[in-house]
């Protein structure tokens, strides 16, 4: 009230935030048969949008690589443990 006089203190609206997550909470970035797969889930993906876009663009153009821990095969191996 001191810093924002006139602001109504009661909430205007409430919402539940749902998000997906991989087993190890990492992103999924991979390529399969010419299709780039990208999942910036884990609840914090938006903060990494520039990096995710750069990695996906590199895969799509054949000019980049992706760290192995983001590949689908790595996530399958993690899930099997």
C-alpha positions as CSV (number, residue, x, y, z in Angstrom):
1,X,0.0,0.0,0.0
2,X,2.9,2.3,0.7
3,X,4.5,1.8,-2.7
4,X,1.4,1.2,-4.8
5,X,-1.4,3.4,-3.3
6,X,-4.8,2.8,-4.8
7,X,-4.0,-0.8,-5.9
8,X,-6.7,-3.2,-4.8
9,X,-5.1,-5.8,-2.6
10,X,-7.4,-8.6,-3.4
11,X,-6.4,-10.9,-6.3
12,X,-8.1,-10.2,-9.6
13,X,-7.9,-13.7,-10.9
14,X,-6.3,-17.1,-10.1
15,X,-5.0,-19.7,-12.4
16,X,-3.2,-23.0,-12.2
17,X,0.0,-23.3,-14.1
18,X,0.6,-26.7,-15.6
19,X,3.7,-27.8,-17.5
20,X,5.3,-30.9,-18.7
21,X,8.6,-32.2,-17.7
22,X,11.1,-34.9,-18.7
23,X,12.3,-37.4,-16.2
24,X,15.5,-35.5,-15.6
25,X,13.9,-32.0,-16.2
26,X,16.2,-31.4,-19.3
27,X,15.0,-30.2,-22.7
28,X,14.6,-32.4,-25.7
29,X,16.2,-31.3,-28.9
30,X,16.8,-33.8,-31.7
31,X,16.2,-34.6,-35.4
32,X,14.5,-37.6,-36.8
33,X,14.1,-38.2,-40.6
34,X,14.4,-34.5,-41.4
35,X,12.0,-33.3,-38.7
36,X,13.4,-31.2,-35.8
37,X,12.0,-32.3,-32.4
38,X,12.0,-29.6,-29.7
39,X,10.5,-29.5,-26.3
40,X,11.5,-26.7,-24.0
41,X,9.4,-28.0,-21.2
42,X,10.4,-28.3,-17.5
43,X,8.7,-25.1,-16.5
44,X,11.6,-22.9,-17.3
45,X,11.9,-23.3,-21.1
46,X,10.8,-19.7,-21.9
47,X,13.9,-18.3,-20.4
48,X,16.0,-20.3,-22.9
49,X,14.0,-19.5,-26.0
50,X,17.0,-17.8,-27.8
51,X,19.2,-20.8,-27.2
52,X,16.5,-23.3,-28.1
53,X,15.9,-21.5,-31.3
54,X,19.6,-21.4,-32.2
55,X,20.0,-25.1,-31.5
56,X,16.8,-26.0,-33.5
57,X,17.9,-23.8,-36.4
58,X,21.3,-25.5,-36.5
59,X,19.6,-28.9,-36.7
60,X,17.2,-27.7,-39.4
61,X,20.0,-26.3,-41.6
62,X,22.5,-29.0,-40.9
63,X,25.0,-26.5,-39.5
64,X,24.7,-27.2,-35.8
65,X,25.0,-29.9,-33.2
66,X,23.1,-30.5,-30.0
67,X,24.5,-31.6,-26.6
68,X,24.0,-35.4,-26.2
69,X,22.0,-34.9,-23.0
70,X,19.2,-33.2,-25.0
71,X,18.9,-36.0,-27.5
72,X,15.9,-38.4,-27.5
73,X,18.1,-41.5,-27.0
74,X,19.6,-40.0,-23.9
75,X,16.1,-39.4,-22.4
76,X,15.1,-43.0,-23.3
77,X,18.2,-44.3,-21.5
78,X,17.5,-42.1,-18.5
79,X,13.9,-43.3,-18.3
80,X,15.0,-47.0,-18.5
81,X,17.1,-46.6,-15.3
